[in-house]
């Protein structure tokens, strides 16, 4: 007996909701883990500070594995199944491996994750481990891990699900559709972290497609931000040893470099860098003034907005969206470094009252 | 200039979407952090294993602070502001403190969190710290912390936001509304973790209200589950020292004990217990067969369902919803104890191929 219902539109996921804009065929399986349809939350306090016309945060952190990667992963995994594959592969120590492992588990595929043995925080792997991925730890660095993953996928029947897979970008562009669908038009500016540069590429594609279809009357200026210690696109050459607290964008040689530059040029936007201390300042500001706890990479959008405001850009008649790419719980170590306001007291009413100013 | 838009219905939050069913007045501020409208995801593999008519998971883990608490917290904080208060207070080391701190931050209120100095995992506080809560660590246990919070809130102008605050239950009942709105009717069974018992109370209220209004033609059997080491309702007396891996339901003397029993009786349901090893088995099963990584307490719903199935209950013509109350990232320590499938290899194509079975 099948009692499955037609769930209302918002619960049906990226493949169902935006399938007509995706490279699906009659043989592509349609399923969802609840990805997409993420909240677009209006700023209550930072907008006032900056005198913005309107400022919104797109909470991609509310996706089922806690990051924007789920939008692309559902498309990649559906296409892998369509093509008769029973395994997926990626090189990743973070959000990509979590998402790949989750969607593979959901569909009964095997997920292989190649990780560099050097400098991997075990905590970053908690999700991949929980979802039951096969973890291959190599005696080498990330570039070697990605090269090996590419070599394996070229020789054997397995889907490479790093962002070099074009279906990833296709799925991720649906976030741009959602912003237009929610606001009724594209915003004036989109602020987005830039690491491997797949996401800025995907958003730009989504905005362009909706504009071409007449769903949006305009396209936003794409404002991409890299961490100062990992800013290859800004400085114009690969960075051998990228370093930043924002681990999700700690990339020295972005796979989608050219398309990121195209998004910048065609949109009249910019790709700029901000230092780690400004990222961490924005990270605390988002949590403490807006109630949004994100991974450090996501906070670079607000750091970039603050920088432009300091430089005199007038946003007073502009509508702005910042992309919150991942959940703060992904990186508890950075959260625990925030100075806590901790008061140690006896278990006494009087002492607590005194501490709270009711002496 | 105000460029705020009317966002589409799914993004407007609990106060807007279900305000007519909540104790709001013309003076209650309406705002959202993106809570509610969480995915209702259909089982792909566990349903087959159990021969269920249809099985769904309500991913409350996709709420902005990663748990169901956000639904009640937005109501509590809105009412606190309506009543002219500028601070909120709770005793909590987990999901409640995270949610209270986030909504307080969003609205510019101060959040005070009283925590017991004994046995607090620092990691559990990462969110409250990030959101900038004032943390009062007392030399005492949780019961003392809650008693002190109650005493403070009775004497001073501050909102107590633990689940003894009735607005919490009101907000949380909206999850039942969403399930009916998504499925077109109430399910036959609702499986839910029971700790302080506020959430089973809230869901039952929601289902009863929708049934009374004629929105649903039936009400589900409410199947509540406690951990065997923290099962006061099942054994019929408070548990002095509750113990379970499922920290979110590690409660020895539930605040909503009576209303949980009423939900059980009126719905023709049951409140039962399952041991920790079955909780952890279900926790891995959810992650590895459905791609749903939850906190251990949430997995008790599936553990309970598996138990009933083993006992011979026939679900073949039933529609079932399990409530996934919180995100697995809330409790990374438990995730890291899952045995990882980790293979250490040289950075060589040949070795990786051999490991993957392509020797």
Boltz contact constraints between the chains, C-beta under 6 A:
constraints:
  - contact:
      token1: [A, 1]
      token2: [B, 53]
      max_distance: 6.0
  - contact:
      token1: [A, 1]
      token2: [B, 316]
      max_distance: 6.0
  - contact:
      token1: [A, 1]
      token2: [B, 317]
      max_distance: 6.0
  - contact:
      token1: [A, 3]
      token2: [B, 53]
      max_distance: 6.0
  - contact:
      token1: [A, 3]
      token2: [B, 54]
      max_distance: 6.0
  - contact:
      token1: [A, 3]
      token2: [B, 319]
      max_distance: 6.0
  - contact:
      token1: [A, 4]
      token2: [B, 54]
      max_distance: 6.0
  - contact:
      token1: [A, 5]
      token2: [B, 183]
      max_distance: 6.0
  - contact:
      token1: [A, 5]
      token2: [B, 184]
      max_distance: 6.0
  - contact:
      token1: [A, 7]
      token2: [B, 182]
      max_distance: 6.0
  - contact:
      token1: [A, 8]
      token2: [B, 182]
      max_distance: 6.0
  - contact:
      token1: [A, 10]
      token2: [B, 10]
      max_distance: 6.0
  - contact:
      token1: [A, 11]
      token2: [B, 39]
      max_distance: 6.0
  - contact:
      token1: [A, 11]
      token2: [B, 40]
      max_distance: 6.0
  - contact:
      token1: [A, 11]
      token2: [B, 182]
      max_distance: 6.0
  - contact:
      token1: [A, 33]
      token2: [B, 291]
      max_distance: 6.0
  - contact:
      token1: [A, 34]
      token2: [B, 39]
      max_distance: 6.0
  - contact:
      token1: [A, 34]
      token2: [B, 41]
      max_distance: 6.0
  - contact:
      token1: [A, 34]
      token2: [B, 59]
      max_distance: 6.0
  - contact:
      token1: [A, 39]
      token2: [B, 11]
      max_distance: 6.0
  - contact:
      token1: [A, 39]
      token2: [B, 34]
      max_distance: 6.0
  - contact:
      token1: [A, 40]
      token2: [B, 11]
      max_distance: 6.0
  - contact:
      token1: [A, 41]
      token2: [B, 34]
      max_distance: 6.0
  - contact:
      token1: [A, 53]
      token2: [B, 1]
      max_distance: 6.0
  - contact:
      token1: [A, 53]
      token2: [B, 3]
      max_distance: 6.0
  - contact:
      token1: [A, 54]
      token2: [B, 3]
      max_distance: 6.0
  - contact:
      token1: [A, 54]
      token2: [B, 4]
      max_distance: 6.0
  - contact:
      token1: [A, 59]
      token2: [B, 34]
      max_distance: 6.0
  - contact:
      token1: [A, 62]
      token2: [B, 62]
      max_distance: 6.0
  - contact:
      token1: [A, 102]
      token2: [B, 291]
      max_distance: 6.0
  - contact:
      token1: [A, 105]
      token2: [B, 288]
      max_distance: 6.0
  - contact:
      token1: [A, 105]
      token2: [B, 291]
      max_distance: 6.0
  - contact:
      token1: [A, 106]
      token2: [B, 290]
      max_distance: 6.0
  - contact:
      token1: [A, 106]
      token2: [B, 291]
      max_distance: 6.0
  - contact:
      token1: [A, 123]
      token2: [B, 332]
      max_distance: 6.0
  - contact:
      token1: [A, 126]
      token2: [B, 332]
      max_distance: 6.0
  - contact:
      token1: [A, 126]
      token2: [B, 335]
      max_distance: 6.0
  - contact:
      token1: [A, 126]
      token2: [B, 336]
      max_distance: 6.0
  - contact:
      token1: [A, 127]
      token2: [B, 293]
      max_distance: 6.0
  - contact:
      token1: [A, 129]
      token2: [B, 338]
      max_distance: 6.0
  - contact:
      token1: [A, 129]
      token2: [B, 340]
      max_distance: 6.0
  - contact:
      token1: [A, 130]
      token2: [B, 287]
      max_distance: 6.0
  - contact:
      token1: [A, 130]
      token2: [B, 293]
      max_distance: 6.0
  - contact:
      token1: [A, 130]
      token2: [B, 335]
      max_distance: 6.0
  - contact:
      token1: [A, 130]
      token2: [B, 338]
      max_distance: 6.0
  - contact:
      token1: [A, 131]
      token2: [B, 287]
      max_distance: 6.0
  - contact:
      token1: [A, 132]
      token2: [B, 288]
      max_distance: 6.0
  - contact:
      token1: [A, 134]
      token2: [B, 341]
      max_distance: 6.0
  - contact:
      token1: [A, 135]
      token2: [B, 342]
      max_distance: 6.0
  - contact:
      token1: [A, 136]
      token2: [B, 343]
      max_distance: 6.0
  - contact:
      token1: [A, 136]
      token2: [B, 345]
      max_distance: 6.0
  - contact:
      token1: [A, 137]
      token2: [B, 344]
      max_distance: 6.0
  - contact:
      token1: [A, 138]
      token2: [B, 345]
      max_distance: 6.0
  - contact:
      token1: [A, 138]
      token2: [B, 347]
      max_distance: 6.0
  - contact:
      token1: [A, 139]
      token2: [B, 346]
      max_distance: 6.0
  - contact:
      token1: [A, 139]
      token2: [B, 347]
      max_distance: 6.0
  - contact:
      token1: [A, 140]
      token2: [B, 347]
      max_distance: 6.0
  - contact:
      token1: [A, 144]
      token2: [B, 347]
      max_distance: 6.0
  - contact:
      token1: [A, 148]
      token2: [B, 349]
      max_distance: 6.0
  - contact:
      token1: [A, 148]
      token2: [B, 352]
      max_distance: 6.0
  - contact:
      token1: [A, 151]
      token2: [B, 349]
      max_distance: 6.0
  - contact:
      token1: [A, 156]
      token2: [B, 358]
      max_distance: 6.0
  - contact:
      token1: [A, 182]
      token2: [B, 7]
      max_distance: 6.0
  - contact:
      token1: [A, 182]
      token2: [B, 8]
      max_distance: 6.0
  - contact:
      token1: [A, 182]
      token2: [B, 11]
      max_distance: 6.0
  - contact:
      token1: [A, 183]
      token2: [B, 5]
      max_distance: 6.0
  - contact:
      token1: [A, 184]
      token2: [B, 5]
      max_distance: 6.0
  - contact:
      token1: [A, 287]
      token2: [B, 130]
      max_distance: 6.0
  - contact:
      token1: [A, 287]
      token2: [B, 131]
      max_distance: 6.0
  - contact:
      token1: [A, 288]
      token2: [B, 105]
      max_distance: 6.0
  - contact:
      token1: [A, 288]
      token2: [B, 132]
      max_distance: 6.0
  - contact:
      token1: [A, 290]
      token2: [B, 106]
      max_distance: 6.0
  - contact:
      token1: [A, 291]
      token2: [B, 33]
      max_distance: 6.0
  - contact:
      token1: [A, 291]
      token2: [B, 102]
      max_distance: 6.0
  - contact:
      token1: [A, 291]
      token2: [B, 105]
      max_distance: 6.0
  - contact:
      token1: [A, 291]
      token2: [B, 106]
      max_distance: 6.0
  - contact:
      token1: [A, 293]
      token2: [B, 127]
      max_distance: 6.0
  - contact:
      token1: [A, 293]
      token2: [B, 130]
      max_distance: 6.0
  - contact:
      token1: [A, 316]
      token2: [B, 1]
      max_distance: 6.0
  - contact:
      token1: [A, 317]
      token2: [B, 1]
      max_distance: 6.0
  - contact:
      token1: [A, 319]
      token2: [B, 3]
      max_distance: 6.0
  - contact:
      token1: [A, 329]
      token2: [B, 329]
      max_distance: 6.0
  - contact:
      token1: [A, 332]
      token2: [B, 123]
      max_distance: 6.0
  - contact:
      token1: [A, 332]
      token2: [B, 126]
      max_distance: 6.0
  - contact:
      token1: [A, 335]
      token2: [B, 126]
      max_distance: 6.0
  - contact:
      token1: [A, 335]
      token2: [B, 130]
      max_distance: 6.0
  - contact:
      token1: [A, 336]
      token2: [B, 126]
      max_distance: 6.0
  - contact:
      token1: [A, 338]
      token2: [B, 129]
      max_distance: 6.0
  - contact:
      token1: [A, 338]
      token2: [B, 130]
      max_distance: 6.0
  - contact:
      token1: [A, 340]
      token2: [B, 129]
      max_distance: 6.0
  - contact:
      token1: [A, 341]
      token2: [B, 134]
      max_distance: 6.0
  - contact:
      token1: [A, 342]
      token2: [B, 135]
      max_distance: 6.0
  - contact:
      token1: [A, 343]
      token2: [B, 136]
      max_distance: 6.0
  - contact:
      token1: [A, 344]
      token2: [B, 137]
      max_distance: 6.0
  - contact:
      token1: [A, 345]
      token2: [B, 136]
      max_distance: 6.0
  - contact:
      token1: [A, 345]
      token2: [B, 138]
      max_distance: 6.0
  - contact:
      token1: [A, 346]
      token2: [B, 139]
      max_distance: 6.0
  - contact:
      token1: [A, 347]
      token2: [B, 138]
      max_distance: 6.0
  - contact:
      token1: [A, 347]
      token2: [B, 139]
      max_distance: 6.0
  - contact:
      token1: [A, 347]
      token2: [B, 140]
      max_distance: 6.0
  - contact:
      token1: [A, 347]
      token2: [B, 144]
      max_distance: 6.0
  - contact:
      token1: [A, 349]
      token2: [B, 151]
      max_distance: 6.0
  - contact:
      token1: [A, 352]
      token2: [B, 148]
      max_distance: 6.0
  - contact:
      token1: [A, 358]
      token2: [B, 156]
      max_distance: 6.0
